[in-house]
Amino acid sequence: LATSRRYAQALLEHLDAKKVTRRAGDAHVLRRRR
């Protein structure tokens, strides 16, 4: 993504809340589809 850290972090936090990604230490990992 060609964006600032500020907006990328907000997007990743939103995806975590929607259960699209999950936190694994310092990384965000895509969840498997059911």
Biopython code that builds the backbone (N, CA, C, O; Angstrom):
import numpy as np
from Bio.PDB.StructureBuilder import StructureBuilder

atoms = [
    (1, "LEU", "N", (0.833, -1.188, 0.000)),
    (1, "LEU", "CA", (0.000, 0.000, 0.000)),
    (1, "LEU", "C", (0.874, 1.246, 0.000)),
    (1, "LEU", "O", (1.875, 1.323, 0.712)),
    (2, "ALA", "N", (0.488, 2.184, -0.785)),
    (2, "ALA", "CA", (1.214, 3.457, -0.822)),
    (2, "ALA", "C", (0.475, 4.448, 0.071)),
    (2, "ALA", "O", (-0.217, 5.344, -0.412)),
    (3, "THR", "N", (0.634, 4.272, 1.378)),
    (3, "THR", "CA", (-0.064, 5.113, 2.345)),
    (3, "THR", "C", (0.836, 5.351, 3.545)),
    (3, "THR", "O", (1.884, 4.722, 3.690)),
    (4, "SER", "N", (0.419, 6.254, 4.388)),
    (4, "SER", "CA", (1.215, 6.540, 5.581)),
    (4, "SER", "C", (0.980, 5.467, 6.649)),
    (4, "SER", "O", (-0.015, 4.742, 6.618)),
    (5, "ARG", "N", (1.902, 5.390, 7.573)),
    (5, "ARG", "CA", (1.781, 4.431, 8.677)),
    (5, "ARG", "C", (0.494, 4.673, 9.465)),
    (5, "ARG", "O", (-0.157, 3.728, 9.910)),
    (6, "ARG", "N", (0.134, 5.943, 9.632)),
    (6, "ARG", "CA", (-1.062, 6.306, 10.402)),
    (6, "ARG", "C", (-2.316, 5.642, 9.829)),
    (6, "ARG", "O", (-3.110, 5.068, 10.574)),
    (7, "TYR", "N", (-2.494, 5.720, 8.514)),
    (7, "TYR", "CA", (-3.686, 5.155, 7.889)),
    (7, "TYR", "C", (-3.597, 3.640, 7.749)),
    (7, "TYR", "O", (-4.610, 2.948, 7.863)),
    (8, "ALA", "N", (-2.408, 3.121, 7.507)),
    (8, "ALA", "CA", (-2.233, 1.674, 7.418)),
    (8, "ALA", "C", (-2.553, 1.018, 8.759)),
    (8, "ALA", "O", (-3.203, -0.027, 8.796)),
    (9, "GLN", "N", (-2.106, 1.617, 9.854)),
    (9, "GLN", "CA", (-2.371, 1.065, 11.184)),
    (9, "GLN", "C", (-3.866, 1.065, 11.484)),
    (9, "GLN", "O", (-4.387, 0.093, 12.032)),
    (10, "ALA", "N", (-4.556, 2.137, 11.132)),
    (10, "ALA", "CA", (-6.000, 2.211, 11.346)),
    (10, "ALA", "C", (-6.716, 1.131, 10.542)),
    (10, "ALA", "O", (-7.656, 0.511, 11.040)),
    (11, "LEU", "N", (-6.281, 0.899, 9.305)),
    (11, "LEU", "CA", (-6.888, -0.138, 8.468)),
    (11, "LEU", "C", (-6.669, -1.516, 9.079)),
    (11, "LEU", "O", (-7.601, -2.318, 9.139)),
    (12, "LEU", "N", (-5.447, -1.804, 9.533)),
    (12, "LEU", "CA", (-5.163, -3.102, 10.139)),
    (12, "LEU", "C", (-5.971, -3.311, 11.416)),
    (12, "LEU", "O", (-6.448, -4.420, 11.660)),
    (13, "GLU", "N", (-6.134, -2.292, 12.222)),
    (13, "GLU", "CA", (-6.927, -2.417, 13.445)),
    (13, "GLU", "C", (-8.394, -2.674, 13.105)),
    (13, "GLU", "O", (-9.066, -3.444, 13.792)),
    (14, "HIS", "N", (-8.890, -2.032, 12.047)),
    (14, "HIS", "CA", (-10.265, -2.253, 11.598)),
    (14, "HIS", "C", (-10.440, -3.704, 11.136)),
    (14, "HIS", "O", (-11.436, -4.344, 11.473)),
    (15, "LEU", "N", (-9.479, -4.222, 10.368)),
    (15, "LEU", "CA", (-9.557, -5.605, 9.896)),
    (15, "LEU", "C", (-9.484, -6.590, 11.058)),
    (15, "LEU", "O", (-10.136, -7.633, 11.016)),
    (16, "ASP", "N", (-8.707, -6.282, 12.091)),
    (16, "ASP", "CA", (-8.669, -7.119, 13.299)),
    (16, "ASP", "C", (-10.045, -7.149, 13.958)),
    (16, "ASP", "O", (-10.515, -8.213, 14.360)),
    (17, "ALA", "N", (-10.685, -6.009, 14.070)),
    (17, "ALA", "CA", (-11.999, -5.920, 14.717)),
    (17, "ALA", "C", (-13.059, -6.678, 13.930)),
    (17, "ALA", "O", (-13.983, -7.240, 14.519)),
    (18, "LYS", "N", (-12.936, -6.700, 12.605)),
    (18, "LYS", "CA", (-13.891, -7.403, 11.742)),
    (18, "LYS", "C", (-13.545, -8.879, 11.587)),
    (18, "LYS", "O", (-14.215, -9.599, 10.847)),
    (19, "LYS", "N", (-12.503, -9.335, 12.278)),
    (19, "LYS", "CA", (-12.047, -10.726, 12.262)),
    (19, "LYS", "C", (-11.548, -11.180, 10.891)),
    (19, "LYS", "O", (-11.623, -12.364, 10.561)),
    (20, "VAL", "N", (-11.038, -10.236, 10.090)),
    (20, "VAL", "CA", (-10.419, -10.573, 8.809)),
    (20, "VAL", "C", (-8.965, -10.959, 9.052)),
    (20, "VAL", "O", (-8.439, -11.873, 8.417)),
    (21, "THR", "N", (-8.322, -10.248, 9.981)),
    (21, "THR", "CA", (-6.950, -10.554, 10.368)),
    (21, "THR", "C", (-6.911, -10.787, 11.871)),
    (21, "THR", "O", (-7.864, -10.486, 12.589)),
    (22, "ARG", "N", (-5.782, -11.333, 12.333)),
    (22, "ARG", "CA", (-5.573, -11.496, 13.769)),
    (22, "ARG", "C", (-4.155, -11.071, 14.084)),
    (22, "ARG", "O", (-3.274, -11.128, 13.226)),
    (23, "ARG", "N", (-3.937, -10.645, 15.316)),
    (23, "ARG", "CA", (-2.599, -10.246, 15.751)),
    (23, "ARG", "C", (-1.808, -11.495, 16.109)),
    (23, "ARG", "O", (-2.318, -12.390, 16.783)),
    (24, "ALA", "N", (-0.577, -11.551, 15.663)),
    (24, "ALA", "CA", (0.348, -12.626, 16.020)),
    (24, "ALA", "C", (1.655, -11.942, 16.404)),
    (24, "ALA", "O", (2.540, -11.755, 15.569)),
    (25, "GLY", "N", (1.763, -11.576, 17.660)),
    (25, "GLY", "CA", (2.927, -10.804, 18.095)),
    (25, "GLY", "C", (2.821, -9.393, 17.543)),
    (25, "GLY", "O", (1.858, -8.680, 17.827)),
    (26, "ASP", "N", (3.806, -8.991, 16.758)),
    (26, "ASP", "CA", (3.791, -7.659, 16.152)),
    (26, "ASP", "C", (3.192, -7.667, 14.751)),
    (26, "ASP", "O", (3.122, -6.621, 14.105)),
    (27, "ALA", "N", (2.758, -8.831, 14.271)),
    (27, "ALA", "CA", (2.257, -8.951, 12.897)),
    (27, "ALA", "C", (0.739, -9.111, 12.880)),
    (27, "ALA", "O", (0.129, -9.496, 13.878)),
    (28, "HIS", "N", (0.151, -8.812, 11.741)),
    (28, "HIS", "CA", (-1.266, -9.058, 11.491)),
    (28, "HIS", "C", (-1.328, -10.169, 10.452)),
    (28, "HIS", "O", (-0.719, -10.056, 9.388)),
    (29, "VAL", "N", (-2.066, -11.254, 10.753)),
    (29, "VAL", "CA", (-2.114, -12.429, 9.889)),
    (29, "VAL", "C", (-3.549, -12.637, 9.434)),
    (29, "VAL", "O", (-4.481, -12.532, 10.232)),
    (30, "LEU", "N", (-3.728, -12.936, 8.134)),
    (30, "LEU", "CA", (-5.070, -13.213, 7.626)),
    (30, "LEU", "C", (-5.625, -14.464, 8.281)),
    (30, "LEU", "O", (-4.907, -15.445, 8.479)),
    (31, "ARG", "N", (-6.904, -14.424, 8.616)),
    (31, "ARG", "CA", (-7.575, -15.605, 9.162)),
    (31, "ARG", "C", (-8.027, -16.484, 8.006)),
    (31, "ARG", "O", (-8.228, -16.007, 6.890)),
    (32, "ARG", "N", (-8.185, -17.767, 8.286)),
    (32, "ARG", "CA", (-8.699, -18.684, 7.265)),
    (32, "ARG", "C", (-10.192, -18.484, 7.099)),
    (32, "ARG", "O", (-10.906, -18.198, 8.060)),
    (33, "ARG", "N", (-10.651, -18.636, 5.873)),
    (33, "ARG", "CA", (-12.092, -18.547, 5.616)),
    (33, "ARG", "C", (-12.736, -19.862, 6.020)),
    (33, "ARG", "O", (-12.140, -20.928, 5.860)),
    (34, "ARG", "N", (-13.936, -19.787, 6.538)),
    (34, "ARG", "CA", (-14.649, -21.009, 6.945)),
    (34, "ARG", "C", (-15.581, -21.463, 5.875)),
    (34, "ARG", "O", (-16.265, -22.473, 6.040)),
]
sb = StructureBuilder()
sb.init_structure("model")
sb.init_model(0)
sb.init_chain("A")
sb.init_seg("    ")
for serial, (resi, resn, name, xyz) in enumerate(atoms, 1):
    if name == "N":
        sb.init_residue(resn, " ", resi, " ")
    sb.init_atom(name, np.array(xyz, "f"), 0.0, 1.0, " ", f" {name:<3s}", serial, name[0])
structure = sb.get_structure()
